[in-house]
Amino acid sequence: MSTQIEALFTTALGLQPPWHVAKVELNTSKRRIDFEVEHTGKRAACPACGAEPELIHDRVRRSWRHLDFFQFEAWLHAEIPRVQCSGCGKTTQLPVPWAREGSGFTLLFEALSLSLCREMPVRQVAGQMRVAPKRMWRRVRHYVEAARAKDDMSGVRYVGIDETSVKRGHEYITVVHDLELKRLLFATPGRDHTTLQAFAEDMRSHGGDPLTIEHACIDTLGRIAHGVFV
C-alpha cells in the first residue's frame, strides 16, 4: 500500500524519473503533509556548461511550500544533487522541475498566489496562503521585474499620465498608461516634472522613443515643461 501511495503522489506532483516521491508523512494534528522527494540518478549533465553526465558530487537538502492537499499544508523536501564538472570546474546544484532557483515555493504555489495578487491586496493574499507578506512581496517583485525586462515600448504613441495618492496624507505616485493597448507602462513616486523625465528615460530603456509620442493626456498642466520628454 505504501508504494502505491508514493506512486500516486509522484503522479499528482507531475514528477518524472529520476525524480519520485519516496515517502509521505501525514500529521493530522498539525494539518500538514510532507513529501520526501528523491533523485535516483548517479550521474547528471553539468547545469552550468551542459557537459556530458558527471558523477553526483554531493547533495544539499532543500524544502519548498506547495499547494495544500485538501485541508493539509503541503511541503516538499529533497536532497538536491550537485555536480562537480571536470569541464568548467564548477560545482553546480541541479535545477528541480517543481520550483525556480532560489525560491522557497513551488511553481504552482507561486502561480496561485500571484493570480490572487491580481485581485486582492498582497497582505490579504499572504494571510490566505499563510505566508509572511514580505515573502509574498519578494515573489511579486521578482516576476514584475522579469516581465518589465521583456517590455517593448517601441510602438507607444498615445499615453495618459495621472497621479494618485498611495497613503494617507500627501504621498503621491505618477502613473503612465498606453491609451491604445490600455496597459500600465510606468509608475514612480512623486508628481512633478521629474516624473515625466523618469518615464522618458525608462521608455528609451525599453526600446521606445519619447519623440514618437503623438498625444499625451496629462492631468496637471503645471508639470508640462519645455523639453520634458527629451
N, C-alpha and C positions, 0 to 999 in steps of 0.2 A: 504493500500500500504506500509506503514512504516513497519508493522510487517513482510511483505513478504521480504522487503529489508534486515532486520536484520536476518531473517531465511536464506536468500540467502548467506549472508556473513558468518554466522555461519558455513554453509556447506563448503564454499570456504576456510575458515581458518582451517577446519578439527576439529572443536570443538565438544565435546561430553558432554552430561549432567553430572554434574550440571553446566558446563561452557556454555555460549552462548553470542552472540553479543546482547547487549541491546540497543545500539544507534550508529548511523553512522552520522558523520558530515563531509560534503564535503565543502572545501574552495577553490573555483576555482581561486581566485586572488592569493592565496599563493601556489596553485597547491599541495594541501595537503588533505589527508583524514584521519580522526581519528576514531578509533573503541573503544567504551566503552564495555569492556567485564565484565560479571557478573558471580559470583559463587552463585548459588541459594540455596545450601545446608545449613542446620543449624547445622549439625554435620559432623565431619571428623575424620578418624583414625589419631593417632599421627604419624607424619613423622619420629620422632626420634626413637621410640621404637615399632611402629606398634600396640599400644594398641587399644582396641575397640573404636569406634567413640565417641569423646567427643564433647561438645558444642563448637561452634566457640567462641574464646575469644575476638578477635578484628580483624580489617582489616587494612592493610597498602597499600597505593597507590603506584603503580609502573608503569613504561612506558617502551616500547620496540620499537625499529625501526624495521619495517617489509619490505618485498619486496614491490616495487612500484606496485600499481594497475594502469595499463595503464600508463599515464603520471603523476600520482599523488603520491607524497611521502606518505607512509603509516605508521601510528603509532598505537600501541595497548596500551590501558590503562586499568588497573584493580585494584580493591580493593582486595588485596590478603588476604584470611583468615589466621589467626594464631590460633593454637590450644594450650591451656594450659592443659597439660596432668597430670592427677591425679596419673598416674603410675610412670613415670620417673621424674615428676616435672618440665619438660622443657616446655617453650613456643616457639613453632616452626612454622615457616611460611610454608604453603603448597607449594609443587612444582607445577609449571604450566606446561601444556603439550606442550607449544609452545616455551619454552626457557630454557636453562640451568641456574642453580642457579648463581646469581651474574652477569649475562650478561645483557647488555642494548640492545641486538639484539635478534631477534627471531632465532630459529634454521635454518629456511630456508634462512634467510638473511646471517647468518654465513656460511652456506653451499655454497651459490653462491659466496660470497666474497672470501672464501678460494679456491674455484675452479679457480677463476680468478687469485689469487695469485700464482698459479702453472704455469701460462702462462705469467704473466706480473709483473713488479716491484710493490711492495706494495704501493708506493706513487701514482702510476697511478691508481691502483685499488681503493684507498681511494678517489681520485678525481672523479672517475667514479661513485662510490657509494655515494658520497657526505658525507663523514665522515672524521674525523681527522686521519692523518696517524698513530699517536700514538695509537689510539683506535684499528685500524686495526692490528698493530703490536702486541698488547696485545692478540688479538684472535689467531694470528699465533703462538705466544709463548705458549699459553695455549694448543693448540692441538698438537704442536710439542712435548711438554713435556709429554703429555698424551700418545702419540704414542711411544716415546722413552722409557717410563716406561715399555711398553709391549715388547720391542725389545728383541729378543733372538739371541745371538751371539755364541751359543754353537756349531753350525755347520760350523763356518767360518774357512776355510783352506787356501784360496788364497786371498791376499789383494794387492791393488795398492795404493801407497802413493805418493801424489803430493802436490805441493804448488802453490798458486795463489795469485796475487795481488788483494786487495779488495778496495783500494783507490789510488788516485794519490800519487806518491812518492814510498815509500818502506814499505808499510804496507801489511803484508802477513798473510795468513791463511794456515794451513795444513789440507788436506782432506784425508780420508781413505775410500776406496771403497771395497766392496766384489766383487771380479772379477768373481765369479761363478754366483751369483744372480744379478749382475750389480745394486747394490744399495749403497747409501751412508751410511757408518757406523758411521763416526765420523768427526768432524771439530773443530779446535781450533786455536786461534791466535798464530802466530809465525811460525818458520820453522827450529828450531834447534832440537837437540836430545831429548829435554824435551817434545816435542810434541808427540813423539813416546811413551815415558813413560806415558804420559797422556792417550794415546789411550789404552795402555796395562791395565791401571787401570780401564778405562771405560769398556773395554771388559770383565774384571772379574766381574764388577758390573752387567753385562747383561748375566751372565751365561757362558761366554766363557773362554778360557784359552790360553794366548799368546803362550804357549809352543806347542800347537797343530797346529799352523800356519806352513804349509808346504812350502809355497812360498810367498815371498814379493817382489813386484816390486817397487823400490824406486828410485826417480829421482835423488836425491843428495846423492852420496855415502859418502860425508863428515859427514852426520848426523848419519851414522851407527857406533855404538859404542858397545863394548863388554857388553852383558847383557842388551841391550836396551829394550828388550821385557820381561825381567824377574824382 
